[in-house]
Amino acid sequence: MILADENIPFEITKSLRGEGFEVTSIYEAARGISDEQVIEMAVKYDFILLTEDKDFGEWVFAHHAKGLSVHFLRLSRPRK
């Protein structure tokens, strides 16, 4: 199961769901919660956390967050 952080575009969440993945979206379910609460949710329900936020790397490496699997997306967006 995947936990999509608030910063993951809905198009990606929708596409993953369309491919059969079970995705819980922070944006839909708990908008505005802290990074620490996102981590607690991911660990409690054994989610893979999908995010664009590099701060979660600090939690994994500096704070030694146990039981947390984080996948970082780096999306290139068109320049305006």
Sine and cosine of phi, psi and omega as CSV:
sin_phi,cos_phi,sin_psi,cos_psi,sin_omega,cos_omega
0.00,0.00,0.52,-0.85,-0.08,-1.00
-0.89,-0.45,0.66,-0.75,0.14,-0.99
-0.93,-0.35,0.94,-0.34,0.00,-1.00
-1.00,0.06,0.87,-0.50,0.04,-1.00
-0.87,0.49,0.28,-0.96,-0.05,-1.00
-0.86,0.51,-0.44,0.90,-0.06,-1.00
-1.00,0.06,-0.01,1.00,0.01,-1.00
-0.99,0.17,0.83,-0.55,0.00,-1.00
-0.84,0.54,0.63,-0.78,-0.05,-1.00
-0.86,0.51,-0.49,0.87,0.02,-1.00
-0.86,0.51,-0.59,0.81,0.01,-1.00
-0.95,0.32,-0.71,0.71,0.04,-1.00
-0.85,0.52,-0.73,0.68,0.00,-1.00
-0.88,0.47,-0.68,0.74,0.00,-1.00
-0.90,0.43,-0.70,0.72,0.03,-1.00
-0.88,0.48,-0.69,0.73,0.05,-1.00
-0.88,0.48,-0.65,0.76,0.03,-1.00
-0.89,0.46,-0.45,0.89,0.04,-1.00
-1.00,0.03,0.05,1.00,0.07,-1.00
0.99,-0.14,0.06,1.00,0.02,-1.00
-0.99,0.17,0.60,-0.80,0.10,-0.99
-1.00,0.05,0.91,-0.41,-0.09,-1.00
-0.82,-0.57,0.82,-0.58,0.15,-0.99
-0.98,-0.22,0.77,-0.64,-0.05,-1.00
-0.97,-0.25,0.83,-0.56,0.08,-1.00
-0.87,0.50,-0.63,0.78,-0.01,-1.00
-0.85,0.53,-0.66,0.76,-0.01,-1.00
-0.99,0.15,-0.62,0.79,-0.19,-0.98
-1.00,-0.10,-0.54,0.84,-0.14,-0.99
-0.44,-0.90,0.72,0.69,-0.05,-1.00
-0.78,0.63,0.72,-0.70,0.10,-1.00
1.00,-0.03,0.00,1.00,0.01,-1.00
-0.96,0.29,0.35,-0.94,-0.04,-1.00
-0.96,0.27,0.31,-0.95,0.07,-1.00
-0.84,0.54,-0.64,0.77,0.00,-1.00
-0.88,0.47,-0.64,0.77,0.04,-1.00
-0.93,0.37,-0.58,0.81,0.07,-1.00
-0.88,0.47,-0.71,0.70,0.01,-1.00
-0.88,0.47,-0.72,0.70,0.02,-1.00
-0.85,0.53,-0.67,0.74,0.01,-1.00
-0.91,0.43,-0.70,0.71,-0.01,-1.00
-0.88,0.47,-0.69,0.72,-0.02,-1.00
-0.94,0.35,-0.71,0.70,-0.05,-1.00
-0.85,0.52,-0.66,0.75,-0.08,-1.00
-0.97,-0.23,0.15,0.99,0.04,-1.00
0.84,0.54,0.70,0.72,0.06,-1.00
-1.00,0.08,0.45,-0.89,0.28,-0.96
-1.00,0.01,0.83,-0.56,-0.03,-1.00
-1.00,0.05,0.84,-0.55,0.04,-1.00
-0.95,-0.30,0.85,-0.52,-0.11,-0.99
-0.49,-0.87,0.29,-0.96,0.19,-0.98
-0.94,-0.33,0.02,1.00,-0.11,-0.99
-1.00,0.00,0.92,-0.39,-0.02,-1.00
-0.92,0.39,-0.28,0.96,0.01,-1.00
-0.87,0.50,-0.45,0.89,0.01,-1.00
-0.93,0.37,-0.43,0.90,0.09,-1.00
-0.89,0.46,-0.61,0.79,0.05,-1.00
-0.89,0.46,-0.66,0.75,0.02,-1.00
-0.87,0.49,-0.66,0.75,-0.04,-1.00
-0.94,0.34,-0.74,0.67,-0.12,-0.99
-1.00,0.00,-0.73,0.69,-0.06,-1.00
-0.99,0.16,-0.61,0.79,-0.04,-1.00
-0.99,-0.15,0.01,1.00,0.04,-1.00
0.78,0.63,0.76,0.64,0.02,-1.00
-0.89,0.46,0.87,-0.49,-0.05,-1.00
-1.00,0.04,0.63,-0.78,0.09,-1.00
0.97,0.26,0.29,0.96,-0.04,-1.00
-0.94,-0.35,0.82,-0.58,0.07,-1.00
-0.92,-0.39,0.88,-0.48,-0.06,-1.00
-0.88,-0.47,0.74,-0.67,0.11,-0.99
-0.88,-0.47,0.85,-0.52,-0.03,-1.00
-1.00,-0.07,0.69,-0.72,0.12,-0.99
-0.96,-0.27,0.66,-0.75,0.13,-0.99
-0.84,-0.54,0.98,-0.21,-0.05,-1.00
-0.98,-0.19,0.68,-0.73,0.11,-0.99
-1.00,-0.06,0.78,-0.63,-0.02,-1.00
-0.93,-0.37,0.56,-0.83,0.03,-1.00
-0.88,0.48,0.64,-0.77,0.04,-1.00
-0.99,0.14,0.63,-0.78,-0.02,-1.00
-1.00,-0.07,0.00,0.00,0.00,0.00
